[in-house]
Amino acid sequence: MSATDTPPRSSQDDVLRWVGARTALDATREEVEALDATPGVATFRHQLDLLERRLVADPRAFRDLFIADGMAAVAWEFRQPELGRDFVLRLWDMLLRDDDVSTLLMRFVWDLPLGKKRLFVKAVDAHLSDRYPMVKGLATDWPAGSTIPPYVRDADDRAEDFGLVNKGYLGYMDLGYTRREVELLVWLEAIRDKQCSDAPCELGVFLEAHQPPKFGCPVKIHIPTMMELLGTGRFTEALELLHSCNPLPNVTGRVCPQELQCQAACLHKTSMQIGQLEWFLPERDKLAHPGADAARFASFPNPWTMAAKPPVAIVGSGPSGLINAYLLAAEGFPVTVFEAFHELGGVLRYGIPEFRLPNELIDDVVRKIRLLGGRFVTNFVVGKTASLQDLRDAGFWKIFVGTGAGLPMFMNVPGEHLLNVMSANEFLTRVNLMHADWESTETPLPFVRGKNVLVIGGGNTAMDAARTSRRLGGHVTIVYRRTRAEMPARVEELEHALEEGIALLPLRSPSEFLADGSTGFVKAATLDVMELGEPDASGRRRPLSTGRTEQVEADLVIMALGNSSNPIIKDSEPRIDVSRWGTINLAADGTQQTTLEGVYSGGDATRGGSTAINAAGDGQAAAREIIGDVDVPHAEVTRMVEAAHGYTDMAASDAVILAKRNLSPGIEELVVRAPVIARSAQAGQFVRVFPRLGGELIPLTLADWDAEAGTVCLVVQAMGVSSIEMNAMQPGDVLAGIAGPLGRPSDVHRYPDDETVVFTAGGLGLPPVYPIMREHLRLGNHVTLIAGFRTKDLMFWTADGERVAALQAEFGDRLEVVYATNDGSYGVEGFVTRPLGEMLEAGRKIAEVVTIGPPMMMRGVSDLTQPYGVRTVASLNSIMVDATGMCGACMVPVVIDGKLVRKHACIDGPEIDSHLIDWDKFLPRFGLFHAQEQEARTRHGL
């Protein structure tokens, strides 16, 4: 190498360094090889190899090493006198991540001693209240006296619509918070829990031996366990626990009076928000896991297909019926729920406004039951459409009766018959179920906007009626005979009502309602001024009149005084014992079985007026009894399931119009498929028809039926919008619903041969008269039919081969027919009262008179027969809504022993002794909604 090839100085240094490193590396390698042979290094390398394999198989273990270090750091922070702002913000951000680390942190805080939890809450209050105003002041008197409230809409905004008022914790999402932030607010509430060993919130407080506990949860939700699951971040597991006890927590959590039950037993000064947490869980799950119900129930086989357990019938789809159906279906029982209305939910739907309980939550429960294989039949009135024994004969092994309370109560004070004095049941049903406040529906509603509305009563129903009236634009006053302190309404509901501008008039009781003499509508109320005396049986001080009165204006009076028992079930099944109040008696303490073996009951049907959660508890208890009582051979189970399935199919079949015939201008005869109604129909009964969604419920007398063909015959006169639309329907069209047969059948007796039973049928009175006089003829009675029409051209069913002529051909001279026309164009000129009067004057022996037709005609007949002492009954289809007694709309004022009392055409009638009816008070009821009907006709261009 020449001198010119000598490397530069820097390159020579690199070479020297490389030689040195190479020498050191060789020496190190020799040392490592020597150490490899030592026992200590061999053990270390073996452990390292095992760790490597573990990390490959479970990468989370590597992360856990760091989490352990991190939690050690968190624990160190919690040992300091206070938590710094930076640490709290960082900790909160980690909680917001919603991952395993955040869950671990939630469990860490849950497990802290109370003092350290206070340290944490104090830091949250101090450093996060600017971001979350609802936690401001939380540290004060925490945990006993401080809570995070749910989100309640502003009173001025909510009083104008039917949107949910108390939106719960998830309502904070409306303000821009995320679901995870809301979950942490719920978690903050949950960590207040004391984890009481005796669980008074769940089990109640035991006062003494052999006495039921006070407070507690009627459906025995495991509340302390639910709190632990929430407090440790296991929201899904908390919901699963909840569903195992109660399938409708988002319903009961909203409407049950927790302040008198679980929260009443809470040892905190400010009780835990148990109800809010209860309905938070299912609503949170819908956001977090859309469609989870379908996946959850996908593994459940259809009980009807499996036919492994005998079928059960549930009567009523209120809270007791729904929970009973859910629990039984989840256990593999085929269940059919029979509901009297066209919509499901019972009182949850017709009685509770959507600003308290959205209908979609009821639909959620129904959907779950359907996913479990449960079936529903609407427009089916057990006790009328079929008896309990009919259901047993149809293959159902057991029956649960959850029919609710029934008939609304009134005060029987003067003026209660006036127009626009109605029950809260009727008012709320018109709004909640029939949506009478919507322009797109046809059910009429009293004019409320700008009107003075009095709501009489102090319970939750009174609050619902008052707050609904306020949303419809009324000036609302609640009249209550005691003070505010004694009101049985939930405190929250009363406070919300007052916040919304509703007035409260305590220590007042109506003694009379005053009429506008020209219209028959109520215009004012006379109120007795009350004072409180000694406590009565309820434990509240008895209201006593002071003798002073005052008068207040009233355009609408809503009576919210509770309910008495509906007699339909009792009257159809005399083997069931009932109390003197008409409620169903249970066979013994500790059972939900009635005195009729295999028939269970619960809720208001047995308790009288109670709460949704008590009803749910009864339904749950009955389900447990039924589940543990199966003793049916498999072959018999198969037969019963097949029979009950077929009956359910028949009962749920569409009400198809099979034939239609025009009888005279504006009058149509319809033959409708209704097999279960046709099986049970009797002369004098009627049906409730729902022509289309958005229409109104129309009572129509059964003109005829064919049990073998499974059809009923209806005659419809075009009067209002709904009947006009119904008459426009064609064969093949399907009615939205038909329920019945309703009312009491005619009381038919065999009379002496020399007496006659007279029927006066005016206008559309001939179709309802026809089956009744046919029964009399079949029984052997002589019948005189006086049928009146305006003109000969409007007559129907009178020609050869028609119904009346066919009866004449069958029964000969035992049927005498007299026709009258107003204009004399056929038969006797004038009204039906003319030939009837001639018979009375001639001394003809008349066993009884049955009058059906226009109200004025029926009154005329009644007035005519009364001096002769001839028994006369009028068949009344007055204004109705549900036609089962629940609404009280079909009130008929009658005088018995000189006292004015009310009867209900759909329960006590439709046939009522016409000589007892106060016609002056009754006739105006037919014009109650005349103005609304005219508006509807104009709106439809009719």
ZIDAVEN-V483741 format. One record per residue. SS is DSSP state (helix for helix, strand for strand, loop for the rest). Layout:
ss=SS
ss=SS
This chain:
ss=loop
ss=loop
ss=helix
ss=helix
ss=helix
ss=loop
ss=loop
ss=loop
ss=helix
ss=helix
ss=helix
ss=helix
ss=helix
ss=helix
ss=helix
ss=helix
ss=helix
ss=helix
ss=helix
ss=helix
ss=helix
ss=helix
ss=helix
ss=helix
ss=helix
ss=helix
ss=helix
ss=helix
ss=helix
ss=helix
ss=helix
ss=helix
ss=helix
ss=helix
ss=helix
ss=helix
ss=loop
ss=loop
ss=helix
ss=helix
ss=helix
ss=helix
ss=helix
ss=helix
ss=helix
ss=helix
ss=helix
ss=helix
ss=helix
ss=helix
ss=helix
ss=helix
ss=helix
ss=helix
ss=helix
ss=helix
ss=helix
ss=loop
ss=helix
ss=helix
ss=helix
ss=helix
ss=helix
ss=helix
ss=helix
ss=helix
ss=helix
ss=helix
ss=helix
ss=helix
ss=helix
ss=helix
ss=helix
ss=helix
ss=helix
ss=helix
ss=helix
ss=helix
ss=loop
ss=loop
ss=loop
ss=loop
ss=loop
ss=loop
ss=helix
ss=helix
ss=helix
ss=helix
ss=helix
ss=helix
ss=helix
ss=helix
ss=helix
ss=helix
ss=helix
ss=helix
ss=loop
ss=loop
ss=loop
ss=helix
ss=helix
ss=helix
ss=helix
ss=helix
ss=helix
ss=helix
ss=helix
ss=helix
ss=helix
ss=helix
ss=loop
ss=loop
ss=loop
ss=helix
ss=helix
ss=helix
ss=helix
ss=helix
ss=helix
ss=helix
ss=helix
ss=helix
ss=helix
ss=helix
ss=helix
ss=helix
ss=helix
ss=helix
ss=loop
ss=loop
ss=loop
ss=loop
ss=helix
ss=helix
ss=helix
ss=loop
ss=loop
ss=loop
ss=loop
ss=loop
ss=loop
ss=loop
ss=loop
ss=loop
ss=loop
ss=loop
ss=loop
ss=loop
ss=loop
ss=loop
ss=strand
ss=strand
ss=loop
ss=loop
ss=helix
ss=helix
ss=helix
ss=helix
ss=loop
ss=loop
ss=loop
ss=loop
ss=loop
ss=loop
ss=loop
ss=strand
ss=strand
ss=strand
ss=helix
ss=helix
ss=helix
ss=helix
ss=helix
ss=helix
ss=helix
ss=loop
ss=loop
ss=loop
ss=helix
ss=helix
ss=helix
ss=helix
ss=helix
ss=helix
ss=helix
ss=helix
ss=helix
ss=helix
ss=helix
ss=helix
ss=loop
ss=loop
ss=loop
ss=loop
ss=loop
ss=loop
ss=loop
ss=loop
ss=loop
ss=helix
ss=helix
ss=helix
ss=helix
ss=loop
ss=strand
ss=loop
ss=loop
ss=loop
ss=loop
ss=loop
ss=loop
ss=loop
ss=loop
ss=strand
ss=loop
ss=loop
ss=loop
ss=loop
ss=loop
ss=loop
ss=loop
ss=loop
ss=helix
ss=helix
ss=helix
ss=helix
ss=helix
ss=helix
ss=helix
ss=helix
ss=helix
ss=loop
ss=loop
ss=loop
ss=helix
ss=helix
ss=helix
ss=helix
ss=helix
ss=helix
ss=helix
ss=helix
ss=helix
ss=helix
ss=helix
ss=loop
ss=loop
ss=loop
ss=helix
ss=helix
ss=helix
ss=helix
ss=helix
ss=helix
ss=helix
ss=loop
ss=loop
ss=helix
ss=helix
ss=helix
ss=loop
ss=loop
ss=helix
ss=helix
ss=helix
ss=loop
ss=loop
ss=loop
ss=loop
ss=loop
ss=loop
ss=loop
ss=loop
ss=helix
ss=helix
ss=helix
ss=helix
ss=helix
ss=helix
ss=helix
ss=helix
ss=helix
ss=helix
ss=helix
ss=helix
ss=helix
ss=helix
ss=helix
ss=loop
ss=loop
ss=loop
ss=helix
ss=helix
ss=helix
ss=helix
ss=helix
ss=helix
ss=loop
ss=loop
ss=loop
ss=loop
ss=loop
ss=helix
ss=helix
ss=helix
ss=helix
ss=loop
ss=loop
ss=loop
ss=loop
ss=loop
ss=strand
ss=strand
ss=strand
ss=strand
ss=loop
ss=loop
ss=loop
ss=helix
ss=helix
ss=helix
ss=helix
ss=helix
ss=helix
ss=helix
ss=helix
ss=helix
ss=helix
ss=helix
ss=helix
ss=loop
ss=loop
ss=loop
ss=loop
ss=strand
ss=strand
ss=strand
ss=strand
ss=loop
ss=loop
ss=loop
ss=loop
ss=loop
ss=loop
ss=loop
ss=loop
ss=helix
ss=helix
ss=helix
ss=helix
ss=loop
ss=loop
ss=loop
ss=loop
ss=loop
ss=loop
ss=loop
ss=loop
ss=helix
ss=helix
ss=helix
ss=helix
ss=helix
ss=helix
ss=helix
ss=helix
ss=helix
ss=helix
ss=helix
ss=helix
ss=helix
ss=loop
ss=loop
ss=loop
ss=strand
ss=strand
ss=strand
ss=loop
ss=loop
ss=loop
ss=loop
ss=strand
ss=loop
ss=loop
ss=loop
ss=strand
ss=loop
ss=helix
ss=helix
ss=helix
ss=helix
ss=helix
ss=helix
ss=loop
ss=loop
ss=loop
ss=loop
ss=strand
ss=strand
ss=strand
ss=strand
ss=loop
ss=loop
ss=loop
ss=loop
ss=loop
ss=loop
ss=strand
ss=loop
ss=loop
ss=loop
ss=loop
ss=loop
ss=strand
ss=loop
ss=loop
ss=loop
ss=loop
ss=strand
ss=loop
ss=strand
ss=strand
ss=strand
ss=helix
ss=helix
ss=helix
ss=helix
ss=helix
ss=helix
ss=helix
ss=helix
ss=helix
ss=helix
ss=loop
ss=loop
ss=loop
ss=loop
ss=loop
ss=loop
ss=loop
ss=loop
ss=loop
ss=loop
ss=loop
ss=loop
ss=loop
ss=loop
ss=loop
ss=loop
ss=loop
ss=loop
ss=strand
ss=strand
ss=strand
ss=strand
ss=strand
ss=loop
ss=loop
ss=loop
ss=helix
ss=helix
ss=helix
ss=helix
ss=helix
ss=helix
ss=helix
ss=helix
ss=helix
ss=helix
ss=helix
ss=helix
ss=loop
ss=loop
ss=loop
ss=strand
ss=strand
ss=strand
ss=strand
ss=strand
ss=loop
ss=loop
ss=loop
ss=loop
ss=helix
ss=helix
ss=helix
ss=loop
ss=loop
ss=loop
ss=loop
ss=helix
ss=helix
ss=helix
ss=helix
ss=helix
ss=helix
ss=helix
ss=helix
ss=helix
ss=loop
ss=loop
ss=loop
ss=strand
ss=strand
ss=strand
ss=loop
ss=loop
ss=strand
ss=strand
ss=strand
ss=strand
ss=strand
ss=strand
ss=strand
ss=strand
ss=loop
ss=loop
ss=loop
ss=loop
ss=loop
ss=strand
ss=strand
ss=strand
ss=strand
ss=strand
ss=strand
ss=strand
ss=strand
ss=strand
ss=strand
ss=strand
ss=strand
ss=strand
ss=strand
ss=strand
ss=loop
ss=loop
ss=loop
ss=loop
ss=loop
ss=strand
ss=strand
ss=strand
ss=strand
ss=strand
ss=strand
ss=strand
ss=strand
ss=strand
ss=strand
ss=strand
ss=strand
ss=strand
ss=loop
ss=loop
ss=strand
ss=strand
ss=strand
ss=strand
ss=loop
ss=loop
ss=loop
ss=strand
ss=loop
ss=loop
ss=loop
ss=loop
ss=helix
ss=helix
ss=helix
ss=helix
ss=helix
ss=loop
ss=loop
ss=loop
ss=loop
ss=loop
ss=strand
ss=loop
ss=loop
ss=loop
ss=loop
ss=loop
ss=strand
ss=loop
ss=strand
ss=loop
ss=loop
ss=loop
ss=loop
ss=loop
ss=loop
ss=strand
ss=strand
ss=loop
ss=loop
ss=loop
ss=loop
ss=strand
ss=strand
ss=strand
ss=loop
ss=loop
ss=helix
ss=helix
ss=helix
ss=helix
ss=loop
ss=loop
ss=loop
ss=loop
ss=helix
ss=helix
ss=helix
ss=helix
ss=helix
ss=helix
ss=helix
ss=helix
ss=helix
ss=helix
ss=helix
ss=helix
ss=helix
ss=helix
ss=helix
ss=helix
ss=loop
ss=loop
ss=loop
ss=loop
ss=loop
ss=loop
ss=helix
ss=helix
ss=helix
ss=helix
ss=helix
ss=helix
ss=helix
ss=helix
ss=helix
ss=helix
ss=helix
ss=helix
ss=helix
ss=helix
ss=helix
ss=helix
ss=helix
ss=helix
ss=loop
ss=loop
ss=loop
ss=strand
ss=strand
ss=strand
ss=strand
ss=strand
ss=strand
ss=strand
ss=strand
ss=strand
ss=strand
ss=loop
ss=loop
ss=strand
ss=strand
ss=strand
ss=strand
ss=strand
ss=strand
ss=strand
ss=loop
ss=helix
ss=helix
ss=helix
ss=helix
ss=helix
ss=helix
ss=loop
ss=loop
ss=loop
ss=loop
ss=loop
ss=strand
ss=strand
ss=strand
ss=strand
ss=strand
ss=loop
ss=loop
ss=loop
ss=loop
ss=loop
ss=loop
ss=strand
ss=strand
ss=strand
ss=strand
ss=strand
ss=loop
ss=loop
ss=strand
ss=strand
ss=strand
ss=loop
ss=loop
ss=loop
ss=loop
ss=strand
ss=strand
ss=strand
ss=strand
ss=strand
ss=strand
ss=strand
ss=loop
ss=loop
ss=loop
ss=helix
ss=helix
ss=helix
ss=helix
ss=helix
ss=helix
ss=helix
ss=loop
ss=loop
ss=loop
ss=loop
ss=loop
ss=loop
ss=strand
ss=strand
ss=loop
ss=strand
ss=strand
ss=strand
ss=strand
ss=strand
ss=strand
ss=loop
ss=loop
ss=loop
ss=loop
ss=loop
ss=loop
ss=loop
ss=loop
ss=loop
ss=loop
ss=loop
ss=loop
ss=loop
ss=strand
ss=strand
ss=strand
ss=strand
ss=strand
ss=strand
ss=strand
ss=loop
ss=loop
ss=helix
ss=helix
ss=helix
ss=helix
ss=helix
ss=helix
ss=helix
ss=helix
ss=helix
ss=helix
ss=helix
ss=helix
ss=helix
ss=helix
ss=helix
ss=loop
ss=loop
ss=strand
ss=strand
ss=strand
ss=strand
ss=strand
ss=strand
ss=strand
ss=strand
ss=loop
ss=loop
ss=helix
ss=helix
ss=helix
ss=loop
ss=loop
ss=loop
ss=loop
ss=loop
ss=loop
ss=loop
ss=loop
ss=helix
ss=helix
ss=helix
ss=helix
ss=helix
ss=helix
ss=helix
ss=helix
ss=helix
ss=helix
ss=helix
ss=helix
ss=strand
ss=strand
ss=strand
ss=strand
ss=strand
ss=strand
ss=strand
ss=loop
ss=loop
ss=loop
ss=loop
ss=loop
ss=loop
ss=strand
ss=strand
ss=loop
ss=loop
ss=helix
ss=helix
ss=helix
ss=helix
ss=helix
ss=helix
ss=helix
ss=helix
ss=helix
ss=helix
ss=loop
ss=loop
ss=loop
ss=loop
ss=strand
ss=strand
ss=strand
ss=strand
ss=strand
ss=strand
ss=strand
ss=loop
ss=loop
ss=helix
ss=helix
ss=helix
ss=helix
ss=helix
ss=helix
ss=helix
ss=helix
ss=helix
ss=helix
ss=helix
ss=helix
ss=loop
ss=loop
ss=loop
ss=loop
ss=loop
ss=strand
ss=strand
ss=strand
ss=strand
ss=loop
ss=loop
ss=loop
ss=loop
ss=loop
ss=loop
ss=loop
ss=loop
ss=loop
ss=loop
ss=loop
ss=loop
ss=loop
ss=loop
ss=loop
ss=strand
ss=strand
ss=strand
ss=strand
ss=strand
ss=strand
ss=loop
ss=loop
ss=strand
ss=strand
ss=strand
ss=strand
ss=strand
ss=strand
ss=loop
ss=loop
ss=loop
ss=loop
ss=loop
ss=loop
ss=strand
ss=strand
ss=strand
ss=loop
ss=loop
ss=loop
ss=strand
ss=loop
ss=helix
ss=helix
ss=helix
ss=helix
ss=helix
ss=helix
ss=helix
ss=helix
ss=helix
ss=loop
ss=loop
ss=helix
ss=helix
ss=helix
ss=helix
ss=helix
ss=helix
ss=helix
ss=helix
ss=helix
ss=helix
ss=loop
ss=loop
ss=loop
